[in-house]
Amino acid sequence: MLNYLFSYLSADYSFLNVFKYITFRTGMSVFTSLLFVLFFGGPFIKYLKYSKYFDQPIRNDGPLSHIIKKAGTPTFGGILIIFSAVASSLLWADIENTYVLISLFSILSFALIGFLDDYLKIKKGNSSGIKAKYKIILQILFALMIVYLINISTAENIRNVLNLPFYKNLVFDLGVFYIFFGILVIVGSSNAVNLTDGLDGLATVPVILVTLTFVLITYLVGNVIFSDYLKLVYIKNTGEVCIVLGSIVGSCLGFLWFNAPPAKIFMGDTGSLALGGFLGTIGLITKHEAALFIAGGLFVLEASSVIIQVISFKLFGKRVFRMAPLHHHYEKKGWEESTIVIRFWIISVILVLIALSTLKLR
């Protein structure tokens, strides 16, 4: 909205032309969403604690120290993240841009699933919300809609292509199978972030790092000069999505202020499912699904540990890990929570640097 206002006023006040630049508005989006979270975060947490109804149900099969520490901490922090990110995006982004609208739809649709899941957990008083099969069905339906919208908004010659990193011309046209691939990317990303969100700040910082990575990728892909120089696929009008990405960075930074150990609030499924689904959507929009897989490798690792654990137990009756997801395995081994979180952050930084290297090493 402010984007249109300043564009109109720039005819009389030339210094307002700075608001036409994507880079400037991305910075403003980061700052605005950060302020929203910091301003509303305190009163929001006080309300949740005062009501004593929104406490996060804790798995009773986890480490005893984990149960004791986390008991009584309110959830629904994802509402704070999503509200701030969407509000900031509406203020600074071109809301007529198709890719911006798709991005916002992905955030809100998966946030709705997460909200229902969190609500049912609280209502039931345990850690089981929506039944797994119904949750997956809802995720697939929304993902299908998102993939379809991306497909019809993308040039036909690159609509169904998969680009592999480290190679200039290694491109696969998946045809109709790209729809199934796209659904897998979005649903997989959403659930992977959700599984990672188990310790204070554990998921928040990697989400910030991966989002920052895609701020750069999205800007380069949407710029005809830079994309040509780096041999990246050029996708018209994607640059505007940087503002939405910036709003996520700002809201997650603000949330980390309250989520840092010891956490005053958890993001819950409302936040984690929405953030994961959004990252998957951005990976598809920019045609950098492989880069998302690398940069978000920590999420992949956490999700893989659950898959391995389930398969191993079903087939052989044995558990590979003491507990899944992986961070709980190390809790069971006696690692301090802060040690696990910081080491996982370090892994995420390394993976993000590898993903960024794919932009030039081709």
Residue pairs with C-beta under 8 A, 6 or more apart in sequence:
1 90
1 91
1 95
2 19
2 91
2 92
3 19
3 25
3 91
3 92
3 93
3 94
6 16
6 19
6 20
7 16
7 19
7 20
9 16
10 16
10 17
10 19
10 20
18 24
19 25
22 219
22 222
22 239
22 240
22 242
22 243
23 219
23 242
25 92
25 93
25 243
25 246
26 92
26 215
26 242
26 243
26 245
26 246
27 246
28 92
29 88
29 89
29 91
29 92
29 93
29 243
29 244
29 246
29 247
29 250
30 246
30 247
30 249
30 250
30 253
31 250
32 87
32 88
32 91
32 92
32 247
32 250
33 84
33 85
33 87
33 88
33 246
33 247
33 248
33 249
33 250
33 251
33 254
34 84
34 250
34 251
34 253
34 254
35 250
35 254
36 83
36 84
36 87
36 88
36 250
36 251
36 254
37 80
37 81
37 84
37 250
37 251
37 253
37 254
37 255
37 257
37 258
38 254
38 257
40 80
40 83
40 84
41 80
41 254
41 255
41 257
41 258
41 265
44 79
44 80
44 265
45 74
45 258
45 264
45 265
48 54
48 74
48 76
48 265
49 74
53 122
54 74
54 75
54 76
54 122
55 71
55 72
55 73
55 74
55 75
55 122
56 70
56 73
56 74
56 75
56 121
56 266
56 268
57 121
57 122
57 124
57 125
57 126
57 127
58 66
58 67
58 70
58 71
58 127
59 67
59 127
60 67
60 127
61 323
62 323
62 328
62 331
63 323
63 328
63 331
63 332
65 331
66 328
66 331
66 337
69 262
69 337
70 263
70 266
73 263
73 264
73 265
73 266
74 264
74 265
74 266
75 118
75 121
75 122
75 265
75 266
75 267
75 268
75 270
76 115
76 118
76 265
76 268
76 270
77 255
77 258
77 259
77 265
77 266
77 267
77 268
77 270
77 271
78 111
78 114
78 115
78 118
78 267
78 268
78 269
78 270
78 271
78 272
78 274
78 275
79 111
79 115
79 270
79 271
80 251
80 254
80 255
80 265
81 248
81 251
81 252
81 255
81 267
81 271
81 274
81 275
82 107
82 108
82 111
82 251
82 270
82 271
82 274
84 247
84 250
84 251
84 254
85 107
85 244
85 247
85 248
85 250
85 251
86 104
86 107
86 108
86 247
88 246
88 247
88 250
88 251
89 95
89 100
89 103
89 104
89 243
89 244
89 247
92 243
92 246
92 247
93 100
93 240
93 243
93 244
94 100
94 240
94 243
95 101
97 237
97 240
97 241
98 149
98 153
98 237
99 150
99 153
99 237
99 238
99 240
99 241
99 285
100 240
100 241
100 243
100 244
102 146
102 149
102 150
102 153
102 281
102 285
103 241
103 244
103 278
103 281
103 282
103 285
104 244
105 145
105 146
105 149
106 142
106 146
106 186
106 274
106 277
106 278
106 280
106 281
107 244
107 274
107 275
107 277
107 278
108 274
109 142
109 145
109 146
109 277
110 139
110 142
110 190
110 273
110 274
110 276
110 277
110 278
111 270
111 271
111 273
111 274
113 130
113 135
113 138
113 139
113 142
113 269
113 273
114 194
114 268
114 269
114 270
114 271
114 272
114 273
114 274
115 269
115 270
116 129
116 130
117 129
117 130
117 135
117 268
117 269
117 270
117 273
118 129
118 268
118 269
118 270
119 129
120 128
120 129
120 130
121 127
121 128
121 129
121 269
129 135
129 269
130 138
136 187
139 186
139 187
139 190
139 191
139 273
139 277
140 183
140 187
142 186
142 277
143 182
143 183
143 186
143 187
143 277
143 280
144 179
144 183
146 182
146 186
146 277
146 281
146 284
147 178
147 179
147 182
147 183
147 186
147 284
148 179
150 182
150 281
150 284
150 285
151 159
151 160
151 178
151 179
151 182
154 235
154 285
155 235
155 236
158 233
158 235
158 287
159 178
160 173
160 174
160 175
160 176
160 177
160 178
161 171
161 172
161 173
161 174
161 178
161 233
161 287
162 171
162 172
162 173
162 174
162 178
162 181
162 287
162 289
162 290
163 170
163 171
163 233
163 287
163 288
163 290
164 170
164 171
164 172
164 290
165 290
165 291
165 294
165 355
165 358
165 362
166 358
166 361
166 362
167 362
168 231
168 362
174 181
181 289
182 284
185 280
185 283
185 284
185 289
185 292
186 277
186 280
186 281
186 284
187 277
187 280
188 280
188 303
189 276
189 277
189 279
189 280
189 283
189 292
189 296
189 299
190 272
190 273
190 274
190 276
190 277
190 280
191 273
191 276
191 303
192 276
192 296
192 299
192 300
192 302
192 303
193 203
193 207
193 272
193 273
193 275
193 276
193 279
193 296
193 299
194 269
194 272
194 273
194 276
195 299
195 302
195 303
195 306
195 325
196 202
196 203
196 206
196 272
196 298
196 299
196 302
196 303
196 325
196 327
197 203
197 266
197 267
197 271
197 272
198 325
198 327
198 328
199 327
199 331
199 337
199 340
199 341
200 259
200 260
200 261
200 262
200 263
200 337
200 341
201 256
201 259
201 260
201 261
201 263
201 341
202 327
202 340
202 341
202 344
203 267
203 272
203 275
203 299
204 252
204 255
204 256
204 259
204 267
205 256
205 345
205 348
206 296
206 298
206 299
206 344
206 345
206 348
207 248
207 252
207 275
207 279
208 249
208 252
208 253
208 256
209 295
209 348
209 349
209 352
210 279
210 292
210 295
210 296
210 348
210 352
211 245
211 248
211 249
211 252
211 279
212 245
212 249
212 352
213 291
213 295
213 352
213 355
213 356
214 245
214 279
214 282
214 283
214 286
214 288
214 291
214 292
214 295
215 242
215 245
215 246
215 249
216 356
216 359
217 286
217 288
217 291
217 359
218 238
218 239
218 241
218 242
218 245
218 282
218 285
218 286
219 226
219 239
219 242
220 226
220 227
220 230
220 232
220 359
221 227
221 232
221 233
221 234
221 235
221 238
221 239
221 286
221 287
221 288
222 234
222 235
222 236
222 237
222 238
222 239
222 240
222 241
222 242
223 234
223 239
224 234
226 232
227 233
227 234
228 234
230 359
230 360
230 362
231 362
232 359
233 287
235 285
235 286
235 287
238 285
238 286
241 282
241 285
241 286
245 282
248 275
248 278
252 275
255 267
255 271
258 264
258 265
259 265
259 266
259 267
261 337
261 338
261 341
267 275
276 299
279 292
279 296
280 292
282 292
283 289
283 291
283 292
290 358
291 355
291 358
292 355
293 300
294 351
294 354
294 355
294 358
295 351
295 352
295 354
295 355
295 356
296 351
297 347
297 348
297 351
298 344
298 347
298 348
298 351
301 326
301 347
302 325
302 326
302 327
303 325
305 320
305 321
305 324
305 325
305 326
305 329
306 324
306 325
308 320
308 321
308 324
309 319
309 320
309 321
309 324
310 324
312 318
312 319
312 320
313 319
321 328
321 329
322 328
322 329
322 332
322 333
323 329
323 331
323 332
327 340
327 341
327 344
330 340
331 337
331 340
